[in-house]
Amino acid sequence: MRTADLPEVRQLSLFSDMDEANFAELMQGSFLQRFPPQVDLIHEGDPADFLYIVIEGGVELFGTWNGRETTLEFVYPVATFILAAVLRDAEYLMSARTLEKSRLLMVPAELIRSMMDRDPAFARSIVHELSCRYRAVVKSLKDNKLRSSIERLANFLLRESRHQDRHDGLLLQVDKKTLAQRLGMTPENLSRAFGTLQEYGVTVDGRDITFSDIKALTILAKPVAHIDDPDC
């Protein structure tokens, strides 16, 4: 960890309330690194050696079984992933790879567990972060189980456009095969869903998605805070 990077890391909610000496000790064994796109970071089944925090860019969490692969979640700044495995000193349940050029903070798992016992403010921040990750999983489950494929796609597009601070569309950060996996669809179903959304003003040009009638798209999607709000 470079000294110049410490003030930026210190401002993250996970570390902002820590004792200064404890923060310094935690950072001595940590790494702030840049990764190019499509770099494998962790593999399911391996021991959880580090807590990962996405500072810039994006990460895809995915799982595999019997020759199959599915996307479970996209993680964007500022958020942790595999926190539960770190706290339980357990194996990773998911694999992870970068979606784009990314900057990640890697904190040794053993230091995380040790510091929780010594720094009450840090322990509270860990609990808050863990609760946020749990609520995100619940929202994702509700999205996948309560909505049709077209509704899932429509809501994803609206959420992503807000994330990119746009009102007229968005630029997909992943290829359509990965997006289909994330939404629990086949590539063929995703293509048909995009075709259906043309009636609601959605135009697709490669990864560039534009909205000509966001009101009609919103009426179709029916977004609600207890599923679509990105905050805890």
Contacts in CASP RR format, 6 or more apart in sequence:
PFRMAT RR
TARGET T0000
AUTHOR 0000-0000-0000
METHOD contacts of the structure
MODEL  1
MRTADLPEVRQLSLFSDMDEANFAELMQGSFLQRFPPQVDLIHEGDPADF
LYIVIEGGVELFGTWNGRETTLEFVYPVATFILAAVLRDAEYLMSARTLE
KSRLLMVPAELIRSMMDRDPAFARSIVHELSCRYRAVVKSLKDNKLRSSI
ERLANFLLRESRHQDRHDGLLLQVDKKTLAQRLGMTPENLSRAFGTLQEY
GVTVDGRDITFSDIKALTILAKPVAHIDDPDC
1 9 0 8 1.000
1 27 0 8 1.000
1 28 0 8 1.000
1 29 0 8 1.000
1 30 0 8 1.000
1 31 0 8 1.000
1 32 0 8 1.000
2 32 0 8 1.000
5 32 0 8 1.000
6 27 0 8 1.000
8 55 0 8 1.000
9 15 0 8 1.000
9 27 0 8 1.000
9 30 0 8 1.000
9 32 0 8 1.000
9 105 0 8 1.000
10 16 0 8 1.000
10 23 0 8 1.000
12 53 0 8 1.000
12 78 0 8 1.000
12 105 0 8 1.000
13 78 0 8 1.000
13 125 0 8 1.000
13 128 0 8 1.000
13 129 0 8 1.000
14 53 0 8 1.000
14 80 0 8 1.000
14 122 0 8 1.000
14 125 0 8 1.000
14 126 0 8 1.000
14 129 0 8 1.000
15 23 0 8 1.000
15 26 0 8 1.000
15 122 0 8 1.000
15 125 0 8 1.000
16 125 0 8 1.000
17 121 0 8 1.000
17 122 0 8 1.000
17 124 0 8 1.000
17 125 0 8 1.000
18 26 0 8 1.000
18 115 0 8 1.000
18 119 0 8 1.000
18 121 0 8 1.000
18 122 0 8 1.000
18 125 0 8 1.000
19 119 0 8 1.000
19 121 0 8 1.000
19 122 0 8 1.000
22 115 0 8 1.000
22 118 0 8 1.000
22 119 0 8 1.000
22 122 0 8 1.000
25 111 0 8 1.000
25 115 0 8 1.000
26 107 0 8 1.000
26 111 0 8 1.000
26 112 0 8 1.000
26 115 0 8 1.000
29 107 0 8 1.000
29 108 0 8 1.000
29 111 0 8 1.000
30 105 0 8 1.000
30 106 0 8 1.000
30 107 0 8 1.000
30 108 0 8 1.000
30 111 0 8 1.000
31 105 0 8 1.000
31 106 0 8 1.000
32 55 0 8 1.000
32 103 0 8 1.000
32 104 0 8 1.000
32 105 0 8 1.000
32 106 0 8 1.000
33 103 0 8 1.000
33 104 0 8 1.000
33 106 0 8 1.000
34 101 0 8 1.000
34 102 0 8 1.000
34 103 0 8 1.000
35 41 0 8 1.000
35 98 0 8 1.000
35 101 0 8 1.000
35 102 0 8 1.000
35 103 0 8 1.000
35 104 0 8 1.000
36 98 0 8 1.000
36 101 0 8 1.000
37 98 0 8 1.000
37 99 0 8 1.000
37 100 0 8 1.000
37 101 0 8 1.000
37 102 0 8 1.000
38 97 0 8 1.000
38 98 0 8 1.000
38 99 0 8 1.000
39 97 0 8 1.000
39 98 0 8 1.000
40 95 0 8 1.000
40 96 0 8 1.000
40 97 0 8 1.000
41 52 0 8 1.000
41 59 0 8 1.000
41 96 0 8 1.000
41 97 0 8 1.000
41 98 0 8 1.000
41 104 0 8 1.000
42 52 0 8 1.000
42 82 0 8 1.000
42 92 0 8 1.000
42 94 0 8 1.000
42 95 0 8 1.000
42 96 0 8 1.000
43 92 0 8 1.000
43 95 0 8 1.000
44 63 0 8 1.000
44 64 0 8 1.000
44 91 0 8 1.000
44 92 0 8 1.000
44 93 0 8 1.000
44 94 0 8 1.000
44 95 0 8 1.000
45 91 0 8 1.000
45 92 0 8 1.000
45 93 0 8 1.000
46 91 0 8 1.000
46 92 0 8 1.000
47 89 0 8 1.000
47 90 0 8 1.000
47 91 0 8 1.000
47 92 0 8 1.000
48 82 0 8 1.000
48 85 0 8 1.000
48 86 0 8 1.000
48 88 0 8 1.000
48 89 0 8 1.000
48 90 0 8 1.000
48 91 0 8 1.000
48 92 0 8 1.000
48 109 0 8 1.000
49 108 0 8 1.000
49 109 0 8 1.000
50 86 0 8 1.000
50 106 0 8 1.000
50 107 0 8 1.000
50 108 0 8 1.000
50 109 0 8 1.000
51 80 0 8 1.000
51 82 0 8 1.000
51 83 0 8 1.000
51 86 0 8 1.000
51 106 0 8 1.000
51 107 0 8 1.000
51 108 0 8 1.000
51 109 0 8 1.000
51 112 0 8 1.000
52 59 0 8 1.000
52 80 0 8 1.000
52 81 0 8 1.000
52 82 0 8 1.000
52 96 0 8 1.000
52 104 0 8 1.000
52 105 0 8 1.000
52 106 0 8 1.000
53 78 0 8 1.000
53 79 0 8 1.000
53 80 0 8 1.000
53 104 0 8 1.000
53 105 0 8 1.000
53 106 0 8 1.000
53 107 0 8 1.000
54 75 0 8 1.000
54 76 0 8 1.000
54 77 0 8 1.000
54 78 0 8 1.000
54 79 0 8 1.000
54 80 0 8 1.000
54 81 0 8 1.000
54 102 0 8 1.000
54 103 0 8 1.000
54 104 0 8 1.000
55 77 0 8 1.000
55 78 0 8 1.000
55 102 0 8 1.000
55 103 0 8 1.000
55 104 0 8 1.000
55 105 0 8 1.000
56 77 0 8 1.000
56 101 0 8 1.000
56 102 0 8 1.000
56 103 0 8 1.000
57 76 0 8 1.000
57 77 0 8 1.000
57 98 0 8 1.000
57 99 0 8 1.000
57 100 0 8 1.000
57 101 0 8 1.000
57 102 0 8 1.000
57 103 0 8 1.000
58 74 0 8 1.000
58 75 0 8 1.000
58 76 0 8 1.000
58 77 0 8 1.000
58 98 0 8 1.000
58 99 0 8 1.000
58 100 0 8 1.000
58 102 0 8 1.000
58 173 0 8 1.000
59 74 0 8 1.000
59 75 0 8 1.000
59 81 0 8 1.000
59 96 0 8 1.000
59 97 0 8 1.000
59 98 0 8 1.000
59 99 0 8 1.000
59 102 0 8 1.000
59 104 0 8 1.000
60 71 0 8 1.000
60 73 0 8 1.000
60 74 0 8 1.000
60 75 0 8 1.000
60 96 0 8 1.000
60 97 0 8 1.000
60 98 0 8 1.000
60 99 0 8 1.000
60 174 0 8 1.000
60 178 0 8 1.000
61 71 0 8 1.000
61 72 0 8 1.000
61 73 0 8 1.000
61 74 0 8 1.000
61 75 0 8 1.000
61 81 0 8 1.000
61 94 0 8 1.000
61 95 0 8 1.000
61 96 0 8 1.000
62 69 0 8 1.000
62 70 0 8 1.000
62 71 0 8 1.000
62 72 0 8 1.000
62 94 0 8 1.000
62 95 0 8 1.000
62 96 0 8 1.000
62 97 0 8 1.000
62 181 0 8 1.000
63 69 0 8 1.000
63 70 0 8 1.000
63 71 0 8 1.000
63 72 0 8 1.000
63 94 0 8 1.000
63 95 0 8 1.000
64 70 0 8 1.000
64 95 0 8 1.000
69 181 0 8 1.000
70 181 0 8 1.000
70 184 0 8 1.000
71 174 0 8 1.000
71 178 0 8 1.000
71 179 0 8 1.000
71 181 0 8 1.000
71 182 0 8 1.000
72 94 0 8 1.000
72 182 0 8 1.000
73 81 0 8 1.000
73 136 0 8 1.000
73 140 0 8 1.000
73 182 0 8 1.000
74 99 0 8 1.000
74 173 0 8 1.000
74 174 0 8 1.000
74 182 0 8 1.000
75 81 0 8 1.000
75 96 0 8 1.000
76 163 0 8 1.000
79 132 0 8 1.000
79 133 0 8 1.000
80 129 0 8 1.000
80 133 0 8 1.000
81 94 0 8 1.000
81 96 0 8 1.000
81 133 0 8 1.000
82 92 0 8 1.000
82 93 0 8 1.000
82 94 0 8 1.000
82 96 0 8 1.000
83 126 0 8 1.000
83 129 0 8 1.000
83 130 0 8 1.000
83 133 0 8 1.000
84 90 0 8 1.000
84 130 0 8 1.000
84 133 0 8 1.000
85 91 0 8 1.000
85 92 0 8 1.000
85 93 0 8 1.000
86 109 0 8 1.000
86 112 0 8 1.000
86 113 0 8 1.000
87 112 0 8 1.000
87 113 0 8 1.000
87 116 0 8 1.000
87 126 0 8 1.000
87 130 0 8 1.000
89 109 0 8 1.000
89 113 0 8 1.000
99 173 0 8 1.000
99 174 0 8 1.000
100 173 0 8 1.000
112 126 0 8 1.000
115 122 0 8 1.000
116 122 0 8 1.000
116 123 0 8 1.000
116 126 0 8 1.000
117 123 0 8 1.000
128 232 0 8 1.000
131 232 0 8 1.000
132 232 0 8 1.000
135 232 0 8 1.000
139 226 0 8 1.000
139 227 0 8 1.000
139 228 0 8 1.000
139 229 0 8 1.000
142 226 0 8 1.000
142 227 0 8 1.000
143 152 0 8 1.000
143 155 0 8 1.000
143 227 0 8 1.000
143 228 0 8 1.000
144 152 0 8 1.000
144 183 0 8 1.000
144 184 0 8 1.000
146 227 0 8 1.000
147 155 0 8 1.000
149 183 0 8 1.000
149 184 0 8 1.000
149 185 0 8 1.000
149 189 0 8 1.000
149 190 0 8 1.000
149 193 0 8 1.000
150 193 0 8 1.000
150 196 0 8 1.000
150 197 0 8 1.000
150 220 0 8 1.000
151 220 0 8 1.000
151 221 0 8 1.000
151 222 0 8 1.000
152 183 0 8 1.000
152 184 0 8 1.000
152 185 0 8 1.000
153 183 0 8 1.000
153 185 0 8 1.000
153 190 0 8 1.000
153 193 0 8 1.000
153 194 0 8 1.000
153 197 0 8 1.000
154 197 0 8 1.000
154 200 0 8 1.000
154 217 0 8 1.000
154 220 0 8 1.000
154 221 0 8 1.000
155 221 0 8 1.000
155 223 0 8 1.000
155 227 0 8 1.000
155 228 0 8 1.000
156 179 0 8 1.000
156 182 0 8 1.000
156 183 0 8 1.000
157 169 0 8 1.000
157 170 0 8 1.000
157 197 0 8 1.000
157 202 0 8 1.000
157 209 0 8 1.000
157 211 0 8 1.000
157 217 0 8 1.000
157 221 0 8 1.000
158 214 0 8 1.000
158 217 0 8 1.000
158 218 0 8 1.000
158 221 0 8 1.000
158 223 0 8 1.000
158 228 0 8 1.000
159 223 0 8 1.000
159 228 0 8 1.000
159 230 0 8 1.000
160 170 0 8 1.000
160 172 0 8 1.000
160 173 0 8 1.000
161 167 0 8 1.000
161 168 0 8 1.000
161 169 0 8 1.000
161 170 0 8 1.000
161 211 0 8 1.000
162 230 0 8 1.000
163 170 0 8 1.000
163 230 0 8 1.000
164 170 0 8 1.000
164 171 0 8 1.000
167 211 0 8 1.000
167 214 0 8 1.000
168 210 0 8 1.000
168 211 0 8 1.000
168 214 0 8 1.000
169 209 0 8 1.000
169 210 0 8 1.000
169 211 0 8 1.000
170 209 0 8 1.000
171 207 0 8 1.000
171 208 0 8 1.000
171 209 0 8 1.000
172 179 0 8 1.000
172 206 0 8 1.000
172 207 0 8 1.000
172 208 0 8 1.000
172 209 0 8 1.000
173 207 0 8 1.000
174 182 0 8 1.000
175 207 0 8 1.000
176 187 0 8 1.000
176 190 0 8 1.000
176 191 0 8 1.000
177 187 0 8 1.000
179 190 0 8 1.000
180 186 0 8 1.000
180 187 0 8 1.000
180 189 0 8 1.000
180 190 0 8 1.000
183 190 0 8 1.000
185 193 0 8 1.000
194 202 0 8 1.000
194 204 0 8 1.000
195 202 0 8 1.000
195 204 0 8 1.000
197 217 0 8 1.000
197 220 0 8 1.000
200 213 0 8 1.000
200 216 0 8 1.000
200 217 0 8 1.000
200 220 0 8 1.000
201 211 0 8 1.000
201 212 0 8 1.000
201 213 0 8 1.000
201 216 0 8 1.000
201 217 0 8 1.000
202 209 0 8 1.000
202 210 0 8 1.000
202 211 0 8 1.000
202 212 0 8 1.000
202 217 0 8 1.000
203 209 0 8 1.000
203 210 0 8 1.000
203 211 0 8 1.000
203 212 0 8 1.000
211 217 0 8 1.000
END
